[in-house]
Each structure stands twice: as structure tokens, then as C-alpha cells.
Amino acid sequence: MSAQAPARSAAPQPLYRASALRAVEAAHADQPLMARAGAAAAAWAEQLATGGRILVLAGPGNNGGDAFVVAERLRARHFEV
């Protein structure tokens, strides 16, 4: 048996055009991006939670701010954070 060359994959394509993302962001300009990201991550963590305790780890910078929003939202939903 002869070995076949691996198939070439196409170059990665963007999922959305920048103009489409700007339109989505403009439609939700009343709620800051960090608050939206934190709320979405908290909802996702809540779906995955198997108990009343959730550990939130954060680094410095904007990701730390997102994590703070996540922790705040989960605490409001009666999780031990």
C-alpha cells in the first residue's frame, strides 16, 4: 500500500466580516461589551454547574474585568463564588 499525501485544508476564513460585527455591537451599544460578555459567561457556567459552588479565576486586564462580572452575576444567582 502506498501512503497518500494529507489533504490540504483551505485557508481559514473569518466567521463574520468586521462590518457585521460593528453592526451587532452598535445594536447593543446600550450595554457595555464587558457586561454582555460577563453575563453570557455566567449563564454558561450556571448551565454547567453541578453544585452551588463555582471557582472563578481571572488574570489581569480586561479578562479580569470580565471574570469579575461573571463572579458578580453568579453570586446574584445564589452561587458560592
Backbone hydrogen bonds, N-H to C=O, Kabsch-Sander energy under -0.5 kcal/mol:
donor,donor_aa,acceptor,acceptor_aa,energy
20,A,17,R,-0.5
21,L,17,R,-2.0
22,R,18,A,-2.5
23,A,19,S,-1.8
24,V,20,A,-2.0
25,E,21,L,-2.7
26,A,22,R,-2.4
27,A,23,A,-1.9
28,H,24,V,-0.9
28,H,25,E,-0.6
29,A,26,A,-1.3
31,Q,28,H,-1.8
36,R,32,P,-2.1
37,A,33,L,-2.9
38,G,34,M,-2.6
39,A,35,A,-2.3
40,A,36,R,-2.3
41,A,37,A,-2.5
42,A,38,G,-2.4
43,A,39,A,-2.2
44,W,40,A,-2.1
45,A,41,A,-2.6
46,E,42,A,-2.4
47,Q,43,A,-1.7
48,L,44,W,-1.5
49,A,45,A,-1.5
54,I,80,E,-2.7
56,V,54,I,-0.5
57,L,55,L,-0.5
64,G,61,G,-0.6
65,G,61,G,-1.4
66,D,62,N,-2.3
67,A,63,N,-2.4
68,F,64,G,-2.0
69,V,65,G,-1.9
70,V,66,D,-2.3
71,A,67,A,-2.8
72,E,68,F,-2.5
73,R,69,V,-2.6
74,L,70,V,-2.6
75,R,71,A,-2.5
76,A,72,E,-1.9
77,R,73,R,-1.1
78,H,75,R,-1.8
79,F,74,L,-2.2
80,E,52,G,-4.0
81,V,79,F,-0.8
